[in-house]
Amino acid sequence: MEFVFEHATMIAVIAVVVIILAILASGYVKAPPDTAYIISGLHKNPKILVGRAGVRIPFFERLDRLPLN
């Protein structure tokens, strides 16, 4: 019985890690050099990305695009 419980716990931990990685991967954004990405929501000061990459937390942070042309 302990053998089954150990495997169930390991599978649950792996599932949680995979879900967290999937959420972070879906929030990965990369701004082109001619567009500013503004990530706002959880923090007081928004993150501004121009020509670089960042991670936003889906459902909690908003992503706005501002063309710099």
N, C-alpha and C positions, 0 to 999 in steps of 0.2 A: 504494500500500500504506500509506503514511503517513496518507493521508486516512481510511482505514478504521480504523486504530489510534487516531487522534485522536477519532473519533466513538465508538468502543468505550470509550475512557477516560472521555469526557464522560458517556456513558450510565451507566457504572458509578458515577461520582461522584454523579450525580443520583439513582440508585437507592438508594445508601447514605444520602443526605440524606433522601429520602422515608421510608425505613425508620426512621431515627432520629426524625423528626417524628411518625410514626405511633405509635411506642412512647411518646413523651412525651405525645401527645394522649390515648392510652388510659389514662395514669396521672393525668390531671387530675381532681381531686376538689374538690367545693365542699360545705362543711359548713353545714347550716342552723343558725339561731341557738339552737335547742333541743337540739342534738346536738353532742357533741365527737368529732372524728375524731382518732385517735392513729395516727401513721405511725411505725413503728419498723423497724429492720433494719440498715441500713448504718452509721448513725451511733450514737455512744454515747448521746446524748440524743435521745429521740423528739420528733417535731414534734407539737404539739397544735393543732388547728384548731377554732375555735368561731366560726361565722358568717363564715368567710372561705374562700378557695380556696388550694389548694396542689397540688404535683405529687409523686407517688410513683413510684418506679421499679418497674415490674411485674417479678415474679419475684424481686426482691431485697428489697423492703420490704413489710411487712404493714400492712394497714389495719384498725383496730378501731373500732367505733362504740359510743359511750357516751351513752345518753339522759340529759338533764339535768332531766327532769321530777321 
